[in-house]
């Protein structure tokens, strides 16, 4: 498997990655909701504008079991393999590691022989994960200095509880190497994980334990401020907890972490999905403040008033649609932050050149709980809203899908999400426009979730050189 | 007197180790880029060379001790077995690293990192064949200079070994330091990191091949 020169999709710096050739394929996690007999799948989408199949699924890799709830996935190796202190540049970006969030089963998918028709080469069963790492519900993964790092929401005891945390998988044998933490301090709830390689710092965020989320968003837990609201900073190499920042009890669901890609920068962005006082969503900036990390809220996105008759039961009493910012993505030049408002059906684009003073420069509306905004190439209203967002390496193309998580989809879109994937064009000046040629409607029953682009994208790789 | 080719080979191995990005020049470049100044590249070089030298020193001391208590007939086959065994191991397990040092490290951290990298790659073991040819003659030379004297023999022989061993470590380290300094500064100043994408050949394979080749060569030599 070792190559003679580094994988051509590895880049020393984000600047070099931005000069990479455009992606031709996208891989999409597809959740099956149609019948309990049909498994989830990994879809391969043609994203080459010169191809006759542009904007369509060209193949579908069905998982071997039903009920996985495919969610987030990623590559076995990426640009961090060029890092000077842990170089292993002759592994290949070849395997997609595709976890089932509900089943705790992890699929190793080989894309090398035919990238348009990938194959499953290994499956890590939940029992192996529990035995080796004492975790379950694998969530986010990143290729990093010691192998593949995966966050997990639950413990390995099978009781739906915590603590969740991070475990390691070998990037060649795909053996689960064990729990990452040596000292977790007060960390208990888990969600996202990423790092500042230049600062030797890992960061983790919080959602909830499996029993807090798997049956849907629990209003009692939410109103009791029991969901995650803290951010944890760790010593990446000593694997020790260093610092906790609490956003305050009203900020619930501290989810996606998007550190600056330039390793000399020490800041990043995170979204808090809902403010209990006014249903707003917020974006937070973390940054160095002396010898410590600090966080401050930099963006507030308010809820929009709405006729209760048009709201799902969970929202009727509030007479408003929350923006529900459930995903964000940062372009490789660290200049543009994309913000998915899954509730109001809006994709926002901010200029974060000065991360302390973001400027809204673009917006597109598609779907939404009340808005139902239409796509120029699709018939009828759309439901769901901008959710998992991915930005191309060169920053010119933005892809997203509209499903969050099955039980949560059903609460906010009780009629059942009809799933789609779209592409936006991002202008250098800050605008956003819909690519009318690209509207992908998933088959009935399938819902699109996370997207990964061939050769890497804006949330797949980490860099050690500026 | 040891032959000149042995010293040249030692310098060549120092250069070979130095040119491998994984042995340290790339780390120095990364630290220079992180701080945005050439001084950071230069500052990182001494601890990297020192860590490498310490790893080689451990091998030299170990070999000297073994040599003092082992029958000469056994030394060569044992060395061959170690070299080929390590080469084979690195072919199979060459890509693994347990990270212990990060980008925010200082002199001690860089020294430790370099020591661990050199040791894991078997940098010191690669010079074993040269030690075979250099330490025993150094002992004989020390003995011949002092003349016969049974009660002094062991000490004098050990002194000869130590002097030769120290010279081996210093020469190897100097060659390695010169090469990491040249390559690191050239990449930092002019070439740029683009070279990593095409120019970073698989040193793990070359290294494993060198270990196996050295072992095989030693086996075939009379």
Interface residues (C-beta under 8 A of the other chain):
Chain A: X2 X3 X4 X5 X6 X8 X10 X11 X12 X13 X16 X82 X83 X84 X85 X86 X87 X88 X89 X90 X91 X145 X146 X170 X171 X172 X197 X198 X199 X200 X236 X237 X263 X264 X464 X465 X466
Chain B: X21 X22 X26 X27 X29 X30 X33 X34 X36 X94 X95 X96 X97 X98 X99 X100 X101 X102 X103 X104 X105 X113 X193 X194 X196 X197 X198 X199 X200 X201 X202 X204 X205
